[in-house]
Structure formats: C-alpha cells, structure tokens
Amino acid sequence: MNDIEELAEKFSVLDRIPIGICVLREDFTVLYWNRCLENWTNISKQEIVGTDIIKRFPHLKETKYASRLKQIFAGGPPTLFSSQLHKHFIPAYLPNGQQRIQHTTVTAEPAPQGGYYALLSIQDVTELTQRVQDYRIMRDRALIEVKERQQTEKALQQAKDQLQVVLDAVPGLVSWISSDLRYMGVNRHLCTAFNRPPEIFIGQEIGFLESSKTFAEFMSYFMRGDDKSGSRVIDANINGAIRNYLIVAQKYQQGEAAVAVGIDITDQKKIEQQLKGSLKEKELLLKEIHHRVKNNLQIISSLLKLQSECTNDPEIASLLSDSYNRVRSMALIHEKLYQSEGIVLIDAGDYITSLANNLVRSYRLLSEFIDLDIKFEPIFFDVDTAIPCGLIINELVCNSLKYAFTNGGPGKISIKIALIEGCRLLLEVHDNGIGLPPNFDLEESKSLGLQLVVNLTNQLDGDIEVNSEAGTHFKITFPFKRHDCRLPSLA
C-alpha cells in the first residue's frame, strides 16, 4: 500500500469534520485532501491528490510559507498562519463569492518511511473574524460614548459647580424642591440663616425646621397648581427673630421640581409701614386743607350772596350773583376732594352733576322749567383741570339760564363730557333756547363770562366752537393729559 492509500485510510474519519485537512509530502505533493476542502475550493480529491500543490497555489513557494513548511518537514514544532496575517493559506471561497478568512495550523506528522509530512488543519474563521470586527467597532463606539459621557458629566458638574457658586452669592434663601415637597438642594445663604450644613436639608420635607408653616403651605399649593411661577410674602422665624420674606417660585422639569428664592424684605416692610403712616398723615392734613379752603370759599360766596340781596342796583346784583356762582364752583371742587377717598382726583361726572344742579337751583324762577341732561364717561380730573372746566360750565350754564329762556317757557340744557380719538376730551354745553344774536363773534364779545370761557379754554390748550342753529351749542376740546385726568382703569 503506498503513502496516499495509507493516509486516505488513516484520515478517512476527517472527511466528516468541518475543518479543512490537507497532508503534504516534503516535495509539496498532496497526499490527502478531505471533503471539507473539496467543498471550499471546488477541487476534488481526484484532481489534486498526488499533484504538486505549488502548481495550484504558487504563493506557497514564497519564503514566508516555504521556510516555515521546511521546518515542519524537519520535525519542528507546530506553526500557525494566523488569519490576522494570512487571510488564507489555501484560497477558498464562500457561496456568495466572498473569500474565506482562515486560521491554519501546520503540524509535523511522522511518515512511515521516516521523515515527516506536513498536516494542515484549516479553520474557517470568516464569521468569527466578522464578529471580532463588529465587536471592535462596538467597543470603539462604546469607548467614544464613554469618553463623551465623561466629558458631558464633567461639563455638567462644572456647570453645576458654577451655578452653585452663583446661587451661593445670591443674597437670598434659594432652595430646589421636588414634587413630593422635599429639599433637593439649598444655597449657602439658606444654610447660614438656619445654621445647618447643606446635607441636613437634602431629602428632608420642606417644613422639617418648623421655621415657617406659611412657606410649606405656599409651596404645597404651588406644586399642586397649574401655574409655572408664583410668589407670596411670608413670615419666617430666623434665629429667634421674625423676618418678612418675598418668596418667588418657578417650576422646571415639566413641573416635577421647582426653585424657590426668598428675599428678605423686613426692612422694606418697616419703611413701607412708616411711609404709609406718613402718607396717611399727609392725606389727613391735605383733606383738612381742602376742608378749610372749602369753608373759606363758602364764606366768601355767602358774603357775595348777601351783598347781592342787599343792593338795589340790578346790574351790581347780577355781577355779585355771577361771582357767587364762580366761587361756589371752586368751593365745590374742594368739597369733592375732601369727601373722596383720594386727595388728588375728582370724579368728573359727579362734580359736573352737582355743579349744574346747584346752578339751576340758584335760579329759583326757572328751576322748575329747566330739564338738565348730563352725559359723561367715567373720567377723573385733578384740580388743575377741574377748576377751569368747572368755571367754563358755570359760565355757559349761567349764560343759558339768564338769556336762553326769556320767553319763560320750559327749556333743556345738555352737558356732555367724553373721551374722543383716544387723546382728547370733549366738553359740550347745549341749550334749546333763543340762540345767540345774528353775526355773533365770540372773540369780539364784551361779556366777561364769555371772555372768561375763552381764556380758560386757552389755559387748557383747547379749541372752542359755537353753533346757534338750534339754541346755543358750545363745543370745547382739549388734550387728554393722563397725568392730569385719568380713566378709573388708569387711576
């Protein structure tokens, strides 16, 4: 039996294993070629056994292969052709055409006639190599992610440290509170105020120090509500002293946590109370001044009234009566200021109504026949606007009462004040009397009352129009100065 037949019988069992087995003689003749190699290389045993393998695979005569095989034929130790250095010892292909990656072990096998054969054990490590490569890629990615996470954590810690430094510098009590009303963190100022280290607060319920039940109640209500921010003034017991704090809270993390800042306003509250007391005193003093001015004006008006009743000269009596009404209109302003809750603004509608009714009542013979129609918007005057407006109304209403209804019949006087164009005030006084004389010129009028109306309108930076088609109609417009006269919503 020759070498080939002996080896075929000896290694026949190796046809069943998924490892390529090849036996070479010293002259590179193939003595054995198992079924696995047949499948991998598509070269049958009949084709290759007994032939020179160099003819099939010329690269095996290269020094890196031939020198190491020579050592095996000399009985040397096994040698490895790692897949990392040699992707193939005997080229083989996968069904998809991809070249197999092989790990080859060459072992010296004693020959029957002496010497050694080279036994090649070839393992397909394509899948394993791919897994190793995939693992390396995953490992590299993981290392990058770990590095990035470490950098992120480092940056986050730096930001957290910087934020802590900033909040420690805030001259207020700062705390972070979870949705279950426990402390997540506090600043240095809060720790100093309660003489406690920061770690004492972490995880504790917010009312554990019992320094301010109001704070715990406010935060409990705030965390249950829908508002993103809120504030409240509370009292807190700090080192045995009651202090006032303005608490401002803001939710974050979709409402799962909140930051609360407490600002000590104790001194401000004391100053505020002092200012309120001082302001109250000044208000009382100013009210007293208005009251005394009103009384003095009423005394003057009463004297004028008595004087007008004592004179037999109708012209002088009329002049005294006009002066009486003018003084009364100014006295009424101080009376309204004295009676109002404030001390600087007068309800224009209330003042004009009182003024017009007083004027009509002062003309006893006409009062029963005159219909007053007063329309007004909720506008408030200060003294500088109320006095000229009151005197204008006084003059125009008195003028209507004296001259518009000489026939003795019933009449109507309309007074209107309104805001127009958002920036001007309109004052209208209209009667349905006999009207003004033909060719009447307001600027040329010799009437003291109408001259006073013109001067007062100029004082208000206003414009005046007169129409006498249906009675007498005075229309006066002047700027709406928000610091002088305001609507209630702006007051």
Buried (B, 14 or more C-beta within 10 A) or exposed (E): EEBBEBBBEEBEEBBEEEBBBBBBBBEBBBBBBBBBBBEBBEBEBEBBBBBBBBEBBEBBEEEEBEEBBEBBBEEBEEBEBEBEEBBBBBBBEEEEEEEBBBBBBBBBBEBEEEEBBBBBBBBBBBEEBEEBEEEEEEEEEEEEEEEEEEEEEEEEEEEEEEEBEEBBEBEBBBBBBBBEBBBBBBBBBBBEBBEBEBEBBEEBEBBEBEBBEBBBEBBEEBBEEEEEEBBBEBBBBBEEEEBBBBBBBBBEEEEEBBBBBBBBBBEEBEEEEEEEEEEEEEBEEBBEBBBEBBBEBBEBBEEBBEBBEEEEEEEEBBBBBBBBBBBBBBBBBBBBBBEBEEBEBBBBBBBBBBBBEBBBEBBEEBBEBBEBEBEBBEBBBBBBBBBBBBBBBBBBBBBBBBBBBEEEEEBBBBBBBEBEEEEBBBBBBBBBBBBBEEEEEBEEBEEEBBBBBBEBBEBBEBEBEBEBEEBBBBBBBBEBBEEBBBEEEEE
